[in-house]
Amino acid sequence: MIKLSIIIVTYNSLQHIFNCLESIYQFNDLEQDDFEIIIVENGSLESFNEMSRHVSDKYGERIKMVKNEQNKGYGQGNNVGVRLASGKYICIANPDIIFKAPVFKKALKLFKENKQLAMIGGKQSGGRNSSFLNRPEYDFFILTAFLSDSLNKINLYFQKFFYLSGALLFIDKDKFFEIGLFDESFFLYFEESDITQRFLKKKYSTKFIKEFTYDHFIGDRSITVEETFDIEIDSVKKYCLKYDFSFKSFVNKRILSYKIMKFLFKIIGKEERVRTSEIYLSRYLKIKKNHYK
């Protein structure tokens, strides 16, 4: 009987997926019949066919391959996998992560011990090593970035103020269906903050486990910085509208933060960081002028 469904949404991710799969099998601590792996390809049909062929050659029919009809983003792709999942619990994993320790058995045990537990995240290495991030309504970039980095270093997570990185999540499937799965209007960014809001409103809890270690190779992205910024801003606007938070306040705090950072970096002679701050300051000033009343 399948207990855990591992869902991996890919986007032309052939260069990453086999390292991820190898780490799953290397650190698997469940019986073979206790888990399944579902890969949902959001990319091209050509990529799907190539990946399917390689996966089949190496793993046979142990892994279920699904071609998403359209790429509607991270959340929608995962929803496709969740709806196909047979397990009582879900593991959502990015294709560019590598497990570093056995975690599956302990995750299931934690859910069984705590009936209010809805979601678990692990300890991420990669990028800024952000295992959890501050929710947009608590954002004051220059301060919260420092605070978030500091709390990540000492593994101190507060579910009221932070959301778990979506690179690796364990979720109780019944509770996930109860809140309506991922909101598919979010293409990318803040889907995790959104489901955290909805879990907490149902009086469920989220938990960070530092022993659930994994590497996340987030440097390789197929979209540009400009596209990423536009997608992030679109998601923040949707999030603020959904929960009646002030997008105007979010933008103003980002503007003030980048003004402060530009000033500080200029004093200490970090010219590259000055230029980066100027770029983002210009973007947020443009948003202030054009995109909110």
Secondary structure, 3 states (H helix, E strand, C coil): CCCEEEEEEECCCHHHHHHHHHHHHHHCCCCHHHEEEEEEECCCHHHHHHHHHHHHHHHCCCEEEEECCCCCCHHHHHHHHHHHCCCCEEEEECCCEEECCCCHHHHHHHHHHCCCEEEEEEEEECCCCCCEEECHHHCCHHHHHHHHHHHHHCCCCCCCCEEECCCEEEEEHHHHHHHCCCCCCCCCCCHHHHHHHHHHHCCCEEEEEEEEEEEECCCCCCCCHHHHHHHHHHHHHHHHHHHCCCHHHHHHHHHHHHHHHHHHHHHCCCHHHHHHHHHHHHHHHHHHHHCCC
